Every structure is written in C-alpha cells, then in structure tokens.
C-alpha cells in the first residue's frame, strides 16, 4: 500500500507532466537528453520552403525546439489550459496572395524557414481561422502563438 506522501508526490508529478509540453514550449529549449524512440520529426519541403511539424510528447517537443535553421516558430493551442493541438490546417501566403506553404492537420508546433518579406498566416481548426501577419526580416526568429477557445 502506498503512503499518503507517495500518492501526493505521484499526483503532483503526473499533473506537472501533463502540463510539460506547454511549459517546455514557452521556456528556453532544453538540452536534456532526448529519447529518439519518442521523436517522429522529419524535415520536409513544399514550394522550396523547409518546415518541421510535430511536438507530440516531451521528447518530440524538445527535439523540435532544438532544431536550427527555421525563422518562424508557430505553436497551436486551445482552451484555458493552453493544450497543444495537432489538428490545424495552415496556409502561409505572400502579400500578393500567393500560397507559399499549405499544410493539413499539422502541429502542435510548426517551424518554417521563410525568405525575408511579409506574409499572411491563416491557421484553421474546427472551421475557425486565426490570422496573423508576420514580417520576416533578414535575420531573427519570429514566434507566433495561435490559440482557439474550447467553445467550438
């Protein structure tokens, strides 16, 4: 039979781990060891634009946050608990309205390498779209956090 203290510690640890992906996302990337068995990331390209999509689980969240060479870092979340969501349709267009990247059912973290310029980002989940304009300067990383309410 577990002691009361052991049950409390186990409960607190379980609660912390359930929040870990969100807290990892908002913190500086961790240099802790990553179990490669828990990582399904694969760099991809579309229209000459390199991207990564993933972040399911702690190891994959850490791995994607340690990835280099991507200047737009997006995270998708929902509800008051800021739960990560991996079911977002994403379109990035240049200011002329031409699609440079169109992805279905991605997330909860998407890293993209975009050329310098301004872009319109539209992320759709359950029929509800979040829009943002990003200005990708020659150097630097832009963070974009898109959040949906639980109401739909």
PATIVO-868507 format. One record per atom (N, C-alpha, C): x, y, z. Coordinates in steps of 0.05 Angstrom, whole numbers, plus 5000, padded with zeros to 4 digits. Example, Ala and Ser with C-alpha at 12.3 -4.5 7.8 and 13.67 -1.06 7.14 Angstrom:
526448865156/524649105156/526449345156/525749555142/527349795143/525850015157/
This chain:
501749765000/500050005000/501850255000/501150444982/502750684981/502150865004/504251015013/503851205034/502451455023/501351605040/499951855032/501952035018/504352065028/506452235016/507052134988/507351884984/507951774958/505751834938/503251804947/500951864929/500852164922/501452344941/501552624935/503752694915/506152584920/508352634901/507652534873/506552294872/505752184846/503752354832/501752454847/499752624835/500852894825/502553014841/503853264833/505553224808/507053004808/508752944785/507052894760/504852754763/503152704740/501952964729/501153144748/500053404739/502153564725/504553564735/506753714722/507253604694/507453344692/508053224665/505853274645/503353294655/501153354636/501353634625/502653814639/503054084630/505754124616/507453924617/510153954607/510354054578/508853954559/509154054532/508754354530/506754464544/506254744543/508554894556/509354814580/511454954594/514154934579/514654714566/517054684550/516954884527/514654904515/514355084492/515055374499/514255464523/514655734530/517455784542/518955584548/521555614561/523755594540/526155654549/528455624532/528755334525/529455264500/529754984493/531654834512/530854604520/532354444539/534554294525/536754254538/538954094528/539053824541/536753754554/536653484567/536553274545/537553034552/537552814532/534752764521/534652694496/532152634482/532252344474/530052204480/529751924472/528851914443/530651834424/529851844396/527451664389/526851474406/524451304401/521951464403/521951684417/519551854421/519452084401/521152084381/521252304362/520552204334/518552334322/517752264294/518052494275/519952674281/520352914265/521952854240/521052974218/522552944193/522353204177/524653334172/524653584157/523353534130/521653724122/520153704097/520353964081/519553954056/519554194039/517054204022/516154444017/513954493998/514454763984/514454763958/514955003943/517655123950/519654963957/522255053965/522455163993/520255144008/520155244036/520555004055/522655014071/523154794091/521454834116/520454614126/518854624151/519154364167/518454394193/518154164211/515454194225/514053974229/511553974243/511553744263/510753794287/510653584308/510453704335/511653564354/511653664382/509853504400/508953264390/507353094407/509152944427/508752984452/510452864473/512853034480/513852984503/516053144514/518553124497/519352884489/521852854473/521652994446/519352964433/518953094407/518853404410/517553494431/517553784436/520353894440/521953754455/524753834459/526353824433/525853614418/527353584393/526753814373/524253874370/523554084351/524554364360/524554404387/525554664397/528554684395/529954474391/532854484387/533554494358/531654474340/532154484311/533154764304/535154774287/536255034277/535555084248/535555334240/535255404212/532355474205/530555504224/527855584219/527255854232/526156044216/525856314227/523056384236/521056214231/518356254241/517656014258/517156064283/516455854303/513555894311/511855704304/508955724310/508155504329/506355574348/505155384366/502155414365/500655194367/497755194366/496755084392/494855224405/493755134430/490755204432/489455084452/486655124456/485955134486/483855274492/482655264519/484255414540/483155434564/484455574586/486955434596/487255184590/489655034598/491855054577/491255194555/493255214533/494254944523/492354764519/493154494510/494054504481/496254374475/497254354448/495154214430/494954304405/493154174386/494654104360/494353854351/495753764327/494053744302/491853894302/489853854280/489254124266/491254264258/490954534247/491654524217/489954654201/490554694173/491854974171/494154984158/495855224158/496355314129/495955574124/496655694098/498255944103/500555964090/502156204091/502256314062/501556574060/501556704034/503356944035/504457014011/505957264010/503857484007/504757734007/502857954007/501357983980/502257843959/500857843934/498657633934/498357483956/496257283959/497057013948/499556973940/500456713930/501156533954/500156293954/500756103975/503656003972/505156033994/507955923994/508155664010/506155624028/506055374043/503155314051/502255074046/499554984053/499754704064/499054684090/499354424104/496654354118/496054104118/493654004130/494253844155/492753884177/492853734201/495753724213/496853954218/499553974229/499454094257/501854084270/502154194297/502753974317/502854044341/502254304353/504454514350/506854434340/508954614335/509754594306/510054824293/510954824265/513155034263/515454944252/517655124247/517955144217/518355394207/518455444178/520855624173/522155574150/524355754141/523355914117/522656164122/521556344102/523656544093/523656614067/525356834057/524457094070/526157294070/525457554081/523057664066/521257794080/518857904069/516557894089/514257994080/511857984097/509957774087/508657634106/506957404100/504357424116/502257314105/499757274118/499556984127/499056934152/498756664163/495856614170/494756394161/491956324168/492056034178/491256004203/491155734215/488255674222/487255454212/484455384216/484155124232/482455134251/481854894268/478854884273/477554664266/474654634270/473154854257/473954944234/472555154219/473055434228/474655474248/475255744259/478155814252/478556054240/481156134230/482356354247/484856324253/486456534266/488356644245/488456904243/490157034222/492257214235/494557224222/496657404232/498457484208/499657714210/501657794191/504357784204/506257664190/508957654201/510857794182/512757944193/514758074178/517457934183/518257784164/520757634167/523057804157/524557914176/526858074169/529057884159/531258004150/533457844140/534457644162/534657744186/535557574208/533557574231/533757364247/532057354271/529857144269/528757074292/526656874294/524157014303/521856944291/519257044299/517656814312/516556874335/514756684349/511856764344/510256574337/507456624332/505856404347/504256494367/502656304382/499756354375/498456154364/495656174355/493956004374/491856124385/490255994406/487256004399/485955784404/483055764400/481755714427/479155814429/477555754453/476455474451/475555364473/474355094474/471455104464/470355334460/467455364455/466555244428/468355154411/467555054385/469154814378/
